[in-house]
Amino acid sequence: MARSHLTLAALATSAVPGLDIAAAASFGAGQGSDFDAAIITGRDGRHWIIRVPRNPRAEAEQSADLVALRALSTGVRTRLPFAVSAFAGQVPVDSTRGIVYEFVYGTKTPLDSYTAGPDSLAASVGRAIAAIHGLPTSFVADAGLPVMTAGECLRSCVTVMDRAAATGLVPAALLGRWERAAEDAKLWQFQPTVINGSLAADSFLQQDGSVTGVLGWQDLRVGDPARDMQWLLGSHSDAVIDSAFDAYSRLRGASDRQLKQRATLYAELEVAKWLLHGTETRSTEIVDDAVEMLTALADNLRNDVMNPIGAQTMPTMAVDEVEAFLDRNERAV
């Protein structure tokens, strides 16, 4: 049974000493939600969020998110052009715990509603992701969070491919496409960066077309920056995709020339992961949905033979690009 906002408000006062509540309301806790949640308004006008997980999966996600938020120190946060929620307190609730966070202001926007152009929401999102990838990797390692090499990123992709292939439900054309991408050494020559690891349109809060906050840090790690870009390829607008990638590249430079190609692979492997989720949970509905998506993807690619996943031949880096690349890597250590 879902907990009421009044119950959650009472829990919040136990979690945060001195919290003087003026109002409370349910927050994003629909029937299918993994959390009971409420927004709390203090008498000082500040706002807070309390969340209590409804299942073990949500509890694990919240615990991982809390570790990441604690790793994002004040010094690290000053490098970001947007707000990140902060831990305010916790309270035992039955066999789990409720966590209170500082509220981050802004509105979520569906990807299909993104605007394009140099001053658009898509461009602001690209700049926000670039800022994350520009953070020093040392704080992630110091927090004991995963630090992956380029080779380990490749192996994780191959594992998904192999498991998906073992189901016998992936079209041969897709498997061949993915295998060729995995065997393309140039595709995997990149410098791992700090990544959020689970970005989606719902991760971003915006106001007046600018990103004001980023939510969901449970997969914070050092890894392949393309992972944070793959969800953008779900846009039906090439202009939106180009705006985000162009804004990102203006801040990060052109050192990772295969970023979009790897992002494409990650996006396609998300469908394979959906298939694996269906087989693991023995959900015929999910498996059928995944197979339909994979078949449609294979059909689309059959009609687009000029767009393989592979290293793209690009102009040689100029001296100033090389210097900027080396300088960024030095600062990131």
Secondary structure, DSSP 8 states (H G I E B T S, - for coil): ----HHHHHHHHHHHSTT--EEEEEE-S--TT-SEEEEEEEETTS-EEEEEEESSHHHHHHHHHHHHHHHHS-HHHHTTSSSB---EEEEEEETTEEEEEEE----B---GGG---STTSHHHHHHHHHHHHHTS-THHHHHTT--B--HHHHHHHHHHHHHHHHHTT-S-HHHHHHHHHHHH-GGGG----EEE-SS--GGGEEEETTEEEEE---TT-EEE-GGGGTGGGGG-S-HHHHHHHHHHHHHHH-SS-TTHHHHHHHHHHHHHHHHHHHHHHHT-HHHHHHHHHHHHHHHHHHHT-TT--SS--------HHHHHHHHHHHHHH-
